């Protein structure tokens, strides 16, 4: 399926059972990834690739998104505005701006469980792009060493990450 709004190709991830997290015997696993557990998910759509500079610019032009905080990259002075980089991933966009983009495009950000399932789909172990270490900061469970959001009691957070209602910080980007 292709979005009429921004031309993004979408992938349907079918409903089913998903083994989330890591086994305690996995040498690359961190303690906050335990225990490995079986989660049931409904089918959902997810973007096939990162949002590009060109796609994000459509939202900015429509007045629904803020421009990225910086128009340059680490190696390019005019990264966001140069048509040569229109198909490169947008950078310097925070979680709220990503959510605003999704609202404009008629989509939503994936939950932590959806993201992990989509990343692992088709891989016998690890992630479809290979074995990488990924750091997550799901607000359903505070990142080790971090406190929950102000006014939130950690004991009141959901035990089932599939029902988490707050955002997730994910790695696996060019820079995180």
N, C-alpha and C positions, 0 to 999 in steps of 0.2 A: 504494500500500500504506500502511496505517496501523498503527503500533505499538500492540500491546495494552498495553504497559507504561506509556506516557506519552501516547498519542494523537498522537504526531508523525507527520506525513505524510512519507513517504519517496519519493524519486525514484530510479529505476533509470537509471544511466548505462551505456549499452551498451559492450561491449568494442570495441576498435578501435585505430587509429593516431591519435596526437595530436601535433601540432606544439607543443612546449613551449619556453618561453623567448621571447626577443625577437631580432629581426633587428638587426644592427649599424647599419643605416640608420634605425632607429626613434629619433626625436629624444627620446622619453620614456624610452627604455630605459637602464638602468644596466648597467655592465660585468658585474656578477655574474649578470645575466640571459642573457648570451651563453654559448655559442653557441646559436642556435635549433637544436633537434634533434627528430627523430622518435622517439617513444616508443610502445611497444605496451602497452596496458593491458587487463586482464581487466575484465569488467563488475563494477560495484559499486553499492551503495545509499548514498545520502547524504540527510541531513535536508533537507527543503524550506525550512525557516526556522531561525532561531536558536532555541535552547532558551529557553523563557519562564520567568519567575519562578514561575509555577504549576507547570510541569513540574519544574523544579529542586526546588521545595518537596516534591514527592512523594518524591524521592530522599533529601532531608534527613529527612523523616518516617520513611522506611524505615530510617534509620540507616546508609545507605551513602555519604552525601555530607556534607561539612561545610557549615555555613551560609556564605554569602558573607562576606568579611572586613568589609564594611560593609553595613548595611541601608538606607542612604540613597543617593540619587544626587546629582548636582551641583545639582539643582533641587527634589528631593522628599525630605522628611525620613524618610518611611516607605515608600520605594520597593518593597522586597521583600515586605513584609507586608501592604500595602494591597491589597485585592481589586481595586481600580480598575486596578492595574498588573499583574495576574496574567498578562495576555497580552503584556506587554512583555518584551524580551530580558533575560535574567539578566545582571548585571554583577558585577564584583569576584570573579570565579572564575578561578583560575589554570589552567595547562595540566594539572597533576596532578588538580585537582578536575574539570576537564572530562573527563579520561580516566576518573575514577571514575564520573562520571555515565554515560558511554557504557557502561562495564562493567555498571552496574546496569540500564541500559535494553536490554542485549543487543546493543549496537552498538560501534563503535570510531571514533576520530578518523580523518579522512581523511589520507592522505599528502599531501605537497606537490604531487605530480603529480596526484593525484585532485582536490585542491582547485582547482588551476588549470584542469584540464579541465572540471570542473563549473561553474566560474565563467565560462568562455568558451563553454560549450555554447550553440549557437544564435546566437552573435554572429559576424559576418563578420570582425571584428577587435576587439581589446580584450575587454572584459568585458560580460556581458549587462546589467549595471546602468549601463553607460556608460563613458566613458573616465576612469579614475581612476589615480593613481599608487599602487601597492601595494608595501609594503616587506615583504620576507620574510627570515627568519633561519633557513633550513633547516640543521639540524646536519649534513646530508650534505656541505654546503659552508659553512664559517663565513661569517657575515655580514661584509662588508668592515670591517676595523678590529677585529674580535673574534676571539678565539682559540677553538679547539675546547674541548670540555669537558675538565676536568683528567684527565690520564692518556691522552688520545686524541691520537694523532699525525695531523695533517691529511693526511699522505700515505697513511694507512691507510683513509681514508674512501672510500666507494664512488664510482666514477666515474658510475654509472648512478643518477640520483636516484629511479628507480622502485623501487630495492631499498634505499633508505635505511630504517633501522630506528629512527631517533630522531625526536623531535618537530619541529614546525615552528611558528614564530611568524608569524602572518598579520595583516595590517591589514584594512581594509575593515569595521571595526566602528564603532559610534558614537564610541568613543574608543579609541585604541590606544596 
